[in-house]
Amino acid sequence: MTQTETWEPAEWAEPTVGELQLRERTSLRRVAGLSTELDDVTEVEYRRLRLEQVVLVGVWTEGSAAQADSSLAELKALAETAGSVVLDGVIQRRDRPDPATYIGSGKAHELREVVLATGADTVICDGELTPAQLNALEKVVKVKVIDRTALILDIFAQHATSREGKAQVTLAQMEYMLPRLRGWGEALSRQAGGRAGSNGGVGLRGPGETKIETDRRRIRERMAKLRREIKGMKQARDTKRGARRRSGVPSIAIAGYTNAGKSSLLNAITDAGVLVQDALFATLDPTTRHGTLTDGRDVVLTDTVGFVRHLPTQLVEAFRSTLEEVVDADLLLHVVDGSDPMPQRQIDAVRQVLREVAGEREAALPRELLVVNKTDAADPVVLAQLRVALPEAVFVSAHTRDGIDELLRRMTDLITAGDVEVTALLPYDRGDLLARIHAEGTVVSAEHEADGTRLTARVPGALAGLLSRFEENARTIDG
């Protein structure tokens, strides 16, 4: 090696799991301009969701103009995450969406002119459209029309990696697609009515089961099979969760709006090396890692799927088994994107989804610690307003690690709130209890005597019950 050469160990370091996943995700890219879409898309029965040149359409029914613009900007980010190029975006002011064409017949013809001027091949609507609205709007604009729900489902399908995640996304897609199947009518009959190939008599001859009916039946059968598979996976997940709870190790769930920096925060706390990408719904499969609090106590942190405003009901139901990780946790880290112009809307959207997942167990939701992330990229004025509006929140930057130490201290205080301080004499043959005290609690003092180890420690209530027979005194620590 010459004097001018420098050693750069980073180039030779082993890539993390997240870096490998990011390479795989970006290895296949769409190439614009190579589409062979049919001119008359209304005659296509099955069309893969392939987004290229798109125009966005929103209906402003409530709130301020800034909120309407923010909603369309979020739709733009979703479309770009799915791999499309956004050419234009329009917003229609209405009291409520038009039941026929979503934006009204007149505006639909104006939208057709925008599509022709931009050369777009897809229109994305910022809302969930009924099958009739989709069909009517496609007939006017003469290009493919999809809604916000189909767009989010497409992103989930691209990012799902585990067997459970793929099954959940497939189930959600089928639930969405089932009422929206379109066929060519009775011309595609697959079976004859009555006695096939013979004169069945009056009332016994007919078209029989059409192709679209056959497809619906097959989809329902596939959905039933997926539900059975997901139920089996849920049992396995519940078993693992129960084992973690029996071990006494506190569990912490990281939840929040999509692209708020949850995975980055998990990496900052545990050095997990999970996938981090500046994209919406980059994480779909829950990731669990061990961490250590400031008092040396072990905890388990789980990174969950991100939420979004108007999250499709199909996804909430399909991902219920994995979202239950949040409900059953001891502490919830609610991550908020501090660089977002309207962070309070993110907070409200996340809490709404959590209430839907919890259902009747809403009162059992874990304690929540708000974590405002991305302080390094946030507007100082917005941060100042958030500090006033959210006095109990912790402000951090997972990128620069600013505020991480304060976050760990707050997590420690909340996890240890309600712990019991005990003083006990443990015999030397009860090393199992001593190991649990070190793993689940904090040892204040310890002395080795002839009959065993005399120690004072702060431990969870469940462990304090096991130590009661060796306990000399105990008191509850106020949180």
Contacts in CASP RR format, 6 or more apart in sequence:
PFRMAT RR
TARGET T0000
AUTHOR 0000-0000-0000
METHOD contacts of the structure
MODEL  1
MTQTETWEPAEWAEPTVGELQLRERTSLRRVAGLSTELDDVTEVEYRRLR
LEQVVLVGVWTEGSAAQADSSLAELKALAETAGSVVLDGVIQRRDRPDPA
TYIGSGKAHELREVVLATGADTVICDGELTPAQLNALEKVVKVKVIDRTA
LILDIFAQHATSREGKAQVTLAQMEYMLPRLRGWGEALSRQAGGRAGSNG
GVGLRGPGETKIETDRRRIRERMAKLRREIKGMKQARDTKRGARRRSGVP
SIAIAGYTNAGKSSLLNAITDAGVLVQDALFATLDPTTRHGTLTDGRDVV
LTDTVGFVRHLPTQLVEAFRSTLEEVVDADLLLHVVDGSDPMPQRQIDAV
RQVLREVAGEREAALPRELLVVNKTDAADPVVLAQLRVALPEAVFVSAHT
RDGIDELLRRMTDLITAGDVEVTALLPYDRGDLLARIHAEGTVVSAEHEA
DGTRLTARVPGALAGLLSRFEENARTIDG
1 7 0 8 1.000
15 23 0 8 1.000
16 273 0 8 1.000
16 274 0 8 1.000
17 273 0 8 1.000
17 274 0 8 1.000
17 275 0 8 1.000
18 273 0 8 1.000
18 274 0 8 1.000
18 275 0 8 1.000
18 276 0 8 1.000
19 273 0 8 1.000
19 275 0 8 1.000
21 161 0 8 1.000
21 275 0 8 1.000
22 275 0 8 1.000
22 276 0 8 1.000
22 277 0 8 1.000
25 159 0 8 1.000
25 275 0 8 1.000
25 277 0 8 1.000
30 52 0 8 1.000
30 83 0 8 1.000
32 52 0 8 1.000
32 53 0 8 1.000
32 85 0 8 1.000
33 52 0 8 1.000
35 50 0 8 1.000
35 52 0 8 1.000
35 121 0 8 1.000
37 121 0 8 1.000
37 144 0 8 1.000
38 44 0 8 1.000
40 142 0 8 1.000
41 47 0 8 1.000
41 138 0 8 1.000
41 142 0 8 1.000
41 143 0 8 1.000
41 144 0 8 1.000
42 135 0 8 1.000
42 138 0 8 1.000
42 139 0 8 1.000
42 142 0 8 1.000
43 184 0 8 1.000
45 181 0 8 1.000
45 182 0 8 1.000
45 183 0 8 1.000
45 184 0 8 1.000
47 144 0 8 1.000
49 146 0 8 1.000
49 150 0 8 1.000
49 153 0 8 1.000
49 154 0 8 1.000
51 79 0 8 1.000
51 82 0 8 1.000
51 83 0 8 1.000
51 84 0 8 1.000
51 122 0 8 1.000
51 124 0 8 1.000
51 146 0 8 1.000
51 151 0 8 1.000
51 154 0 8 1.000
52 84 0 8 1.000
52 85 0 8 1.000
52 121 0 8 1.000
52 122 0 8 1.000
53 84 0 8 1.000
53 85 0 8 1.000
53 87 0 8 1.000
53 118 0 8 1.000
53 119 0 8 1.000
53 120 0 8 1.000
53 121 0 8 1.000
53 122 0 8 1.000
54 79 0 8 1.000
54 84 0 8 1.000
54 85 0 8 1.000
54 86 0 8 1.000
54 87 0 8 1.000
54 120 0 8 1.000
54 121 0 8 1.000
54 122 0 8 1.000
54 123 0 8 1.000
54 124 0 8 1.000
55 86 0 8 1.000
55 87 0 8 1.000
55 88 0 8 1.000
55 89 0 8 1.000
55 90 0 8 1.000
55 111 0 8 1.000
55 114 0 8 1.000
55 115 0 8 1.000
55 118 0 8 1.000
55 120 0 8 1.000
55 122 0 8 1.000
55 123 0 8 1.000
55 124 0 8 1.000
56 72 0 8 1.000
56 75 0 8 1.000
56 76 0 8 1.000
56 79 0 8 1.000
56 86 0 8 1.000
56 88 0 8 1.000
56 89 0 8 1.000
56 90 0 8 1.000
56 123 0 8 1.000
56 124 0 8 1.000
56 126 0 8 1.000
57 89 0 8 1.000
57 90 0 8 1.000
57 91 0 8 1.000
57 92 0 8 1.000
57 102 0 8 1.000
57 103 0 8 1.000
57 111 0 8 1.000
57 123 0 8 1.000
57 124 0 8 1.000
57 125 0 8 1.000
57 126 0 8 1.000
58 68 0 8 1.000
58 71 0 8 1.000
58 72 0 8 1.000
58 75 0 8 1.000
58 89 0 8 1.000
58 90 0 8 1.000
58 91 0 8 1.000
58 92 0 8 1.000
58 103 0 8 1.000
58 125 0 8 1.000
58 126 0 8 1.000
58 127 0 8 1.000
59 91 0 8 1.000
59 92 0 8 1.000
59 93 0 8 1.000
59 94 0 8 1.000
59 97 0 8 1.000
59 102 0 8 1.000
59 103 0 8 1.000
59 125 0 8 1.000
59 126 0 8 1.000
59 127 0 8 1.000
60 68 0 8 1.000
60 91 0 8 1.000
60 92 0 8 1.000
60 93 0 8 1.000
60 94 0 8 1.000
61 94 0 8 1.000
61 95 0 8 1.000
61 96 0 8 1.000
61 97 0 8 1.000
66 341 0 8 1.000
66 342 0 8 1.000
67 342 0 8 1.000
67 345 0 8 1.000
68 91 0 8 1.000
69 91 0 8 1.000
70 341 0 8 1.000
70 342 0 8 1.000
70 345 0 8 1.000
71 126 0 8 1.000
71 309 0 8 1.000
72 89 0 8 1.000
72 91 0 8 1.000
72 126 0 8 1.000
74 308 0 8 1.000
74 309 0 8 1.000
75 124 0 8 1.000
75 126 0 8 1.000
75 148 0 8 1.000
75 151 0 8 1.000
76 86 0 8 1.000
76 89 0 8 1.000
77 259 0 8 1.000
77 280 0 8 1.000
78 148 0 8 1.000
78 151 0 8 1.000
78 152 0 8 1.000
78 155 0 8 1.000
78 280 0 8 1.000
78 308 0 8 1.000
79 86 0 8 1.000
79 124 0 8 1.000
79 151 0 8 1.000
80 86 0 8 1.000
81 155 0 8 1.000
81 279 0 8 1.000
81 280 0 8 1.000
81 281 0 8 1.000
82 151 0 8 1.000
82 154 0 8 1.000
82 155 0 8 1.000
82 158 0 8 1.000
84 122 0 8 1.000
84 124 0 8 1.000
87 118 0 8 1.000
87 119 0 8 1.000
87 120 0 8 1.000
88 114 0 8 1.000
88 118 0 8 1.000
88 120 0 8 1.000
90 111 0 8 1.000
90 114 0 8 1.000
92 103 0 8 1.000
92 104 0 8 1.000
92 107 0 8 1.000
94 103 0 8 1.000
94 104 0 8 1.000
97 103 0 8 1.000
97 127 0 8 1.000
97 133 0 8 1.000
98 104 0 8 1.000
98 105 0 8 1.000
98 133 0 8 1.000
99 130 0 8 1.000
99 132 0 8 1.000
99 133 0 8 1.000
100 132 0 8 1.000
100 133 0 8 1.000
100 136 0 8 1.000
101 107 0 8 1.000
101 108 0 8 1.000
101 133 0 8 1.000
101 136 0 8 1.000
101 137 0 8 1.000
101 140 0 8 1.000
102 108 0 8 1.000
102 125 0 8 1.000
102 129 0 8 1.000
102 133 0 8 1.000
102 137 0 8 1.000
103 111 0 8 1.000
103 137 0 8 1.000
105 140 0 8 1.000
108 136 0 8 1.000
108 137 0 8 1.000
108 140 0 8 1.000
108 141 0 8 1.000
109 140 0 8 1.000
111 123 0 8 1.000
111 140 0 8 1.000
111 141 0 8 1.000
112 140 0 8 1.000
112 141 0 8 1.000
112 142 0 8 1.000
114 120 0 8 1.000
115 123 0 8 1.000
115 141 0 8 1.000
115 142 0 8 1.000
115 143 0 8 1.000
120 143 0 8 1.000
121 143 0 8 1.000
121 144 0 8 1.000
122 143 0 8 1.000
122 144 0 8 1.000
122 145 0 8 1.000
122 146 0 8 1.000
123 137 0 8 1.000
123 141 0 8 1.000
123 143 0 8 1.000
123 144 0 8 1.000
123 145 0 8 1.000
123 146 0 8 1.000
124 145 0 8 1.000
124 146 0 8 1.000
124 147 0 8 1.000
124 148 0 8 1.000
124 151 0 8 1.000
125 137 0 8 1.000
125 145 0 8 1.000
125 146 0 8 1.000
125 147 0 8 1.000
125 148 0 8 1.000
126 148 0 8 1.000
127 147 0 8 1.000
127 148 0 8 1.000
127 149 0 8 1.000
127 310 0 8 1.000
128 147 0 8 1.000
128 148 0 8 1.000
128 149 0 8 1.000
128 310 0 8 1.000
128 312 0 8 1.000
129 137 0 8 1.000
129 145 0 8 1.000
129 147 0 8 1.000
131 179 0 8 1.000
131 180 0 8 1.000
134 145 0 8 1.000
134 146 0 8 1.000
134 147 0 8 1.000
134 180 0 8 1.000
135 182 0 8 1.000
137 145 0 8 1.000
138 144 0 8 1.000
138 145 0 8 1.000
148 310 0 8 1.000
148 312 0 8 1.000
149 176 0 8 1.000
149 312 0 8 1.000
149 314 0 8 1.000
150 176 0 8 1.000
152 281 0 8 1.000
152 308 0 8 1.000
152 311 0 8 1.000
152 312 0 8 1.000
152 315 0 8 1.000
153 169 0 8 1.000
153 172 0 8 1.000
153 173 0 8 1.000
153 176 0 8 1.000
153 312 0 8 1.000
153 314 0 8 1.000
153 315 0 8 1.000
155 280 0 8 1.000
155 281 0 8 1.000
156 169 0 8 1.000
156 172 0 8 1.000
156 281 0 8 1.000
156 284 0 8 1.000
156 315 0 8 1.000
157 169 0 8 1.000
157 170 0 8 1.000
157 173 0 8 1.000
159 281 0 8 1.000
159 282 0 8 1.000
159 283 0 8 1.000
159 284 0 8 1.000
160 166 0 8 1.000
160 168 0 8 1.000
160 169 0 8 1.000
160 284 0 8 1.000
160 285 0 8 1.000
161 284 0 8 1.000
161 285 0 8 1.000
162 285 0 8 1.000
163 233 0 8 1.000
164 230 0 8 1.000
164 233 0 8 1.000
164 237 0 8 1.000
164 285 0 8 1.000
164 321 0 8 1.000
164 322 0 8 1.000
165 284 0 8 1.000
165 285 0 8 1.000
165 319 0 8 1.000
165 322 0 8 1.000
167 226 0 8 1.000
167 229 0 8 1.000
167 230 0 8 1.000
167 233 0 8 1.000
168 230 0 8 1.000
168 315 0 8 1.000
168 318 0 8 1.000
168 319 0 8 1.000
168 321 0 8 1.000
168 322 0 8 1.000
169 284 0 8 1.000
169 318 0 8 1.000
170 226 0 8 1.000
171 223 0 8 1.000
171 226 0 8 1.000
171 227 0 8 1.000
171 230 0 8 1.000
171 314 0 8 1.000
171 318 0 8 1.000
172 312 0 8 1.000
172 314 0 8 1.000
172 315 0 8 1.000
172 317 0 8 1.000
172 318 0 8 1.000
172 319 0 8 1.000
173 314 0 8 1.000
174 219 0 8 1.000
174 222 0 8 1.000
174 223 0 8 1.000
174 226 0 8 1.000
175 223 0 8 1.000
175 314 0 8 1.000
175 317 0 8 1.000
175 318 0 8 1.000
176 312 0 8 1.000
176 314 0 8 1.000
177 219 0 8 1.000
178 216 0 8 1.000
178 219 0 8 1.000
178 220 0 8 1.000
178 223 0 8 1.000
181 212 0 8 1.000
181 215 0 8 1.000
181 216 0 8 1.000
181 219 0 8 1.000
182 212 0 8 1.000
183 210 0 8 1.000
183 211 0 8 1.000
183 212 0 8 1.000
184 211 0 8 1.000
185 210 0 8 1.000
185 212 0 8 1.000
186 207 0 8 1.000
186 210 0 8 1.000
188 210 0 8 1.000
188 211 0 8 1.000
188 212 0 8 1.000
189 206 0 8 1.000
189 207 0 8 1.000
189 208 0 8 1.000
189 209 0 8 1.000
189 210 0 8 1.000
189 211 0 8 1.000
190 208 0 8 1.000
190 209 0 8 1.000
190 210 0 8 1.000
190 211 0 8 1.000
190 214 0 8 1.000
191 208 0 8 1.000
191 209 0 8 1.000
192 205 0 8 1.000
192 206 0 8 1.000
192 208 0 8 1.000
193 204 0 8 1.000
193 205 0 8 1.000
193 206 0 8 1.000
193 207 0 8 1.000
193 208 0 8 1.000
194 200 0 8 1.000
194 201 0 8 1.000
194 204 0 8 1.000
194 205 0 8 1.000
194 206 0 8 1.000
195 204 0 8 1.000
199 205 0 8 1.000
230 318 0 8 1.000
230 321 0 8 1.000
233 321 0 8 1.000
234 321 0 8 1.000
237 321 0 8 1.000
237 322 0 8 1.000
237 325 0 8 1.000
241 251 0 8 1.000
241 325 0 8 1.000
241 328 0 8 1.000
244 251 0 8 1.000
244 300 0 8 1.000
245 251 0 8 1.000
245 328 0 8 1.000
248 436 0 8 1.000
248 440 0 8 1.000
248 460 0 8 1.000
248 462 0 8 1.000
248 463 0 8 1.000
249 298 0 8 1.000
249 299 0 8 1.000
249 300 0 8 1.000
249 439 0 8 1.000
249 440 0 8 1.000
250 297 0 8 1.000
250 299 0 8 1.000
250 300 0 8 1.000
250 330 0 8 1.000
250 331 0 8 1.000
250 415 0 8 1.000
250 440 0 8 1.000
250 460 0 8 1.000
251 299 0 8 1.000
251 300 0 8 1.000
251 301 0 8 1.000
251 302 0 8 1.000
251 328 0 8 1.000
251 329 0 8 1.000
251 330 0 8 1.000
251 331 0 8 1.000
252 299 0 8 1.000
252 300 0 8 1.000
252 301 0 8 1.000
252 302 0 8 1.000
252 329 0 8 1.000
252 330 0 8 1.000
252 331 0 8 1.000
252 332 0 8 1.000
252 333 0 8 1.000
252 411 0 8 1.000
252 415 0 8 1.000
253 301 0 8 1.000
253 302 0 8 1.000
253 304 0 8 1.000
253 325 0 8 1.000
253 326 0 8 1.000
253 329 0 8 1.000
253 331 0 8 1.000
253 332 0 8 1.000
253 333 0 8 1.000
253 366 0 8 1.000
254 262 0 8 1.000
254 265 0 8 1.000
254 266 0 8 1.000
254 301 0 8 1.000
254 302 0 8 1.000
254 303 0 8 1.000
254 304 0 8 1.000
254 333 0 8 1.000
254 335 0 8 1.000
255 262 0 8 1.000
255 304 0 8 1.000
255 306 0 8 1.000
255 307 0 8 1.000
255 326 0 8 1.000
255 332 0 8 1.000
255 333 0 8 1.000
255 334 0 8 1.000
255 335 0 8 1.000
255 350 0 8 1.000
255 354 0 8 1.000
256 262 0 8 1.000
256 304 0 8 1.000
256 306 0 8 1.000
256 307 0 8 1.000
256 334 0 8 1.000
256 335 0 8 1.000
256 336 0 8 1.000
256 346 0 8 1.000
256 350 0 8 1.000
257 306 0 8 1.000
257 307 0 8 1.000
257 308 0 8 1.000
257 335 0 8 1.000
257 336 0 8 1.000
257 337 0 8 1.000
257 340 0 8 1.000
257 346 0 8 1.000
257 349 0 8 1.000
257 350 0 8 1.000
258 280 0 8 1.000
258 281 0 8 1.000
258 306 0 8 1.000
258 307 0 8 1.000
258 308 0 8 1.000
259 278 0 8 1.000
259 279 0 8 1.000
259 280 0 8 1.000
259 281 0 8 1.000
259 282 0 8 1.000
259 337 0 8 1.000
260 306 0 8 1.000
260 335 0 8 1.000
260 336 0 8 1.000
260 337 0 8 1.000
260 346 0 8 1.000
260 373 0 8 1.000
260 374 0 8 1.000
261 276 0 8 1.000
261 335 0 8 1.000
261 337 0 8 1.000
261 373 0 8 1.000
261 374 0 8 1.000
261 398 0 8 1.000
262 283 0 8 1.000
262 303 0 8 1.000
262 304 0 8 1.000
262 306 0 8 1.000
262 335 0 8 1.000
263 274 0 8 1.000
263 275 0 8 1.000
263 276 0 8 1.000
263 282 0 8 1.000
263 283 0 8 1.000
263 287 0 8 1.000
263 303 0 8 1.000
264 276 0 8 1.000
264 373 0 8 1.000
264 398 0 8 1.000
264 399 0 8 1.000
265 333 0 8 1.000
265 335 0 8 1.000
265 371 0 8 1.000
265 373 0 8 1.000
265 396 0 8 1.000
265 398 0 8 1.000
266 272 0 8 1.000
266 274 0 8 1.000
266 287 0 8 1.000
266 289 0 8 1.000
266 301 0 8 1.000
266 303 0 8 1.000
267 273 0 8 1.000
267 274 0 8 1.000
267 276 0 8 1.000
267 398 0 8 1.000
268 396 0 8 1.000
268 398 0 8 1.000
268 401 0 8 1.000
268 404 0 8 1.000
269 291 0 8 1.000
269 301 0 8 1.000
269 404 0 8 1.000
269 407 0 8 1.000
269 408 0 8 1.000
270 289 0 8 1.000
270 290 0 8 1.000
270 291 0 8 1.000
270 301 0 8 1.000
272 287 0 8 1.000
272 289 0 8 1.000
274 283 0 8 1.000
274 287 0 8 1.000
274 289 0 8 1.000
274 303 0 8 1.000
275 282 0 8 1.000
275 283 0 8 1.000
276 282 0 8 1.000
280 308 0 8 1.000
281 305 0 8 1.000
281 306 0 8 1.000
281 308 0 8 1.000
283 303 0 8 1.000
283 304 0 8 1.000
283 305 0 8 1.000
283 306 0 8 1.000
284 305 0 8 1.000
285 305 0 8 1.000
285 322 0 8 1.000
286 302 0 8 1.000
286 303 0 8 1.000
286 304 0 8 1.000
286 305 0 8 1.000
286 322 0 8 1.000
286 325 0 8 1.000
287 302 0 8 1.000
287 303 0 8 1.000
288 300 0 8 1.000
288 301 0 8 1.000
288 302 0 8 1.000
288 303 0 8 1.000
289 300 0 8 1.000
289 301 0 8 1.000
289 303 0 8 1.000
290 298 0 8 1.000
290 299 0 8 1.000
290 300 0 8 1.000
290 301 0 8 1.000
291 298 0 8 1.000
291 299 0 8 1.000
291 300 0 8 1.000
291 301 0 8 1.000
292 298 0 8 1.000
292 299 0 8 1.000
293 299 0 8 1.000
293 408 0 8 1.000
293 411 0 8 1.000
293 412 0 8 1.000
293 415 0 8 1.000
294 405 0 8 1.000
294 408 0 8 1.000
294 409 0 8 1.000
294 412 0 8 1.000
295 412 0 8 1.000
295 416 0 8 1.000
295 441 0 8 1.000
295 442 0 8 1.000
296 442 0 8 1.000
297 412 0 8 1.000
297 415 0 8 1.000
297 416 0 8 1.000
297 439 0 8 1.000
297 440 0 8 1.000
297 441 0 8 1.000
297 442 0 8 1.000
298 439 0 8 1.000
298 440 0 8 1.000
299 411 0 8 1.000
299 415 0 8 1.000
301 333 0 8 1.000
302 325 0 8 1.000
302 329 0 8 1.000
304 322 0 8 1.000
304 323 0 8 1.000
304 325 0 8 1.000
304 326 0 8 1.000
305 319 0 8 1.000
305 322 0 8 1.000
305 323 0 8 1.000
307 349 0 8 1.000
307 350 0 8 1.000
307 353 0 8 1.000
308 349 0 8 1.000
309 345 0 8 1.000
309 349 0 8 1.000
311 349 0 8 1.000
311 353 0 8 1.000
316 323 0 8 1.000
316 353 0 8 1.000
316 356 0 8 1.000
316 357 0 8 1.000
320 357 0 8 1.000
323 353 0 8 1.000
323 357 0 8 1.000
324 357 0 8 1.000
326 332 0 8 1.000
326 354 0 8 1.000
326 357 0 8 1.000
326 366 0 8 1.000
327 354 0 8 1.000
327 357 0 8 1.000
327 358 0 8 1.000
327 361 0 8 1.000
327 364 0 8 1.000
327 365 0 8 1.000
327 366 0 8 1.000
328 366 0 8 1.000
329 366 0 8 1.000
330 366 0 8 1.000
330 367 0 8 1.000
330 415 0 8 1.000
331 366 0 8 1.000
331 367 0 8 1.000
331 369 0 8 1.000
331 411 0 8 1.000
331 414 0 8 1.000
331 415 0 8 1.000
332 365 0 8 1.000
332 366 0 8 1.000
332 367 0 8 1.000
332 368 0 8 1.000
332 369 0 8 1.000
333 369 0 8 1.000
333 371 0 8 1.000
333 411 0 8 1.000
334 347 0 8 1.000
334 350 0 8 1.000
334 368 0 8 1.000
334 369 0 8 1.000
334 370 0 8 1.000
334 371 0 8 1.000
335 371 0 8 1.000
335 373 0 8 1.000
336 343 0 8 1.000
336 346 0 8 1.000
336 347 0 8 1.000
336 370 0 8 1.000
336 371 0 8 1.000
336 372 0 8 1.000
336 373 0 8 1.000
336 386 0 8 1.000
336 393 0 8 1.000
337 343 0 8 1.000
337 346 0 8 1.000
337 373 0 8 1.000
337 374 0 8 1.000
338 372 0 8 1.000
338 373 0 8 1.000
338 374 0 8 1.000
338 375 0 8 1.000
338 377 0 8 1.000
338 378 0 8 1.000
338 382 0 8 1.000
338 383 0 8 1.000
338 386 0 8 1.000
339 374 0 8 1.000
339 377 0 8 1.000
339 378 0 8 1.000
339 379 0 8 1.000
339 382 0 8 1.000
340 346 0 8 1.000
341 379 0 8 1.000
341 382 0 8 1.000
343 372 0 8 1.000
343 382 0 8 1.000
343 386 0 8 1.000
344 389 0 8 1.000
347 370 0 8 1.000
354 365 0 8 1.000
355 362 0 8 1.000
358 364 0 8 1.000
358 365 0 8 1.000
367 414 0 8 1.000
369 392 0 8 1.000
369 393 0 8 1.000
369 394 0 8 1.000
369 410 0 8 1.000
369 411 0 8 1.000
369 414 0 8 1.000
370 390 0 8 1.000
370 392 0 8 1.000
370 393 0 8 1.000
370 394 0 8 1.000
371 393 0 8 1.000
371 394 0 8 1.000
371 396 0 8 1.000
371 407 0 8 1.000
372 378 0 8 1.000
372 383 0 8 1.000
372 386 0 8 1.000
372 390 0 8 1.000
372 393 0 8 1.000
372 394 0 8 1.000
372 395 0 8 1.000
372 396 0 8 1.000
373 396 0 8 1.000
373 397 0 8 1.000
373 398 0 8 1.000
374 397 0 8 1.000
374 398 0 8 1.000
374 399 0 8 1.000
375 383 0 8 1.000
375 395 0 8 1.000
375 396 0 8 1.000
375 397 0 8 1.000
375 402 0 8 1.000
376 397 0 8 1.000
376 399 0 8 1.000
376 400 0 8 1.000
376 402 0 8 1.000
377 397 0 8 1.000
377 399 0 8 1.000
383 395 0 8 1.000
386 393 0 8 1.000
386 395 0 8 1.000
387 393 0 8 1.000
387 395 0 8 1.000
394 403 0 8 1.000
394 406 0 8 1.000
394 407 0 8 1.000
394 410 0 8 1.000
395 403 0 8 1.000
396 402 0 8 1.000
396 403 0 8 1.000
396 404 0 8 1.000
396 406 0 8 1.000
396 407 0 8 1.000
397 403 0 8 1.000
398 404 0 8 1.000
413 479 0 8 1.000
416 441 0 8 1.000
416 442 0 8 1.000
416 458 0 8 1.000
416 477 0 8 1.000
416 479 0 8 1.000
417 477 0 8 1.000
417 478 0 8 1.000
417 479 0 8 1.000
418 461 0 8 1.000
418 476 0 8 1.000
418 477 0 8 1.000
418 478 0 8 1.000
418 479 0 8 1.000
419 441 0 8 1.000
419 442 0 8 1.000
419 458 0 8 1.000
419 459 0 8 1.000
419 460 0 8 1.000
419 461 0 8 1.000
419 476 0 8 1.000
419 477 0 8 1.000
420 458 0 8 1.000
420 459 0 8 1.000
420 460 0 8 1.000
420 461 0 8 1.000
420 464 0 8 1.000
420 474 0 8 1.000
420 475 0 8 1.000
420 476 0 8 1.000
420 477 0 8 1.000
421 444 0 8 1.000
421 456 0 8 1.000
421 457 0 8 1.000
421 458 0 8 1.000
421 474 0 8 1.000
421 475 0 8 1.000
421 476 0 8 1.000
421 477 0 8 1.000
422 456 0 8 1.000
422 457 0 8 1.000
422 458 0 8 1.000
422 459 0 8 1.000
422 464 0 8 1.000
422 467 0 8 1.000
422 471 0 8 1.000
422 472 0 8 1.000
422 473 0 8 1.000
422 474 0 8 1.000
423 454 0 8 1.000
423 455 0 8 1.000
423 456 0 8 1.000
423 471 0 8 1.000
423 472 0 8 1.000
423 473 0 8 1.000
423 474 0 8 1.000
424 454 0 8 1.000
424 455 0 8 1.000
424 457 0 8 1.000
424 467 0 8 1.000
424 470 0 8 1.000
424 471 0 8 1.000
424 472 0 8 1.000
425 449 0 8 1.000
425 451 0 8 1.000
425 452 0 8 1.000
425 453 0 8 1.000
425 454 0 8 1.000
425 470 0 8 1.000
425 472 0 8 1.000
426 433 0 8 1.000
426 434 0 8 1.000
426 452 0 8 1.000
426 453 0 8 1.000
426 454 0 8 1.000
426 455 0 8 1.000
426 467 0 8 1.000
426 470 0 8 1.000
427 451 0 8 1.000
427 452 0 8 1.000
427 470 0 8 1.000
428 452 0 8 1.000
428 453 0 8 1.000
430 470 0 8 1.000
433 466 0 8 1.000
433 467 0 8 1.000
433 470 0 8 1.000
434 453 0 8 1.000
434 455 0 8 1.000
436 463 0 8 1.000
436 466 0 8 1.000
437 443 0 8 1.000
437 455 0 8 1.000
437 457 0 8 1.000
437 459 0 8 1.000
437 463 0 8 1.000
437 467 0 8 1.000
440 459 0 8 1.000
440 460 0 8 1.000
440 463 0 8 1.000
441 457 0 8 1.000
441 458 0 8 1.000
441 459 0 8 1.000
441 460 0 8 1.000
441 463 0 8 1.000
442 457 0 8 1.000
442 458 0 8 1.000
442 459 0 8 1.000
443 455 0 8 1.000
443 456 0 8 1.000
443 457 0 8 1.000
444 455 0 8 1.000
444 456 0 8 1.000
444 457 0 8 1.000
444 458 0 8 1.000
445 455 0 8 1.000
445 456 0 8 1.000
446 453 0 8 1.000
446 454 0 8 1.000
446 455 0 8 1.000
446 456 0 8 1.000
447 453 0 8 1.000
447 454 0 8 1.000
447 455 0 8 1.000
448 454 0 8 1.000
458 477 0 8 1.000
459 467 0 8 1.000
464 471 0 8 1.000
464 474 0 8 1.000
468 474 0 8 1.000
END
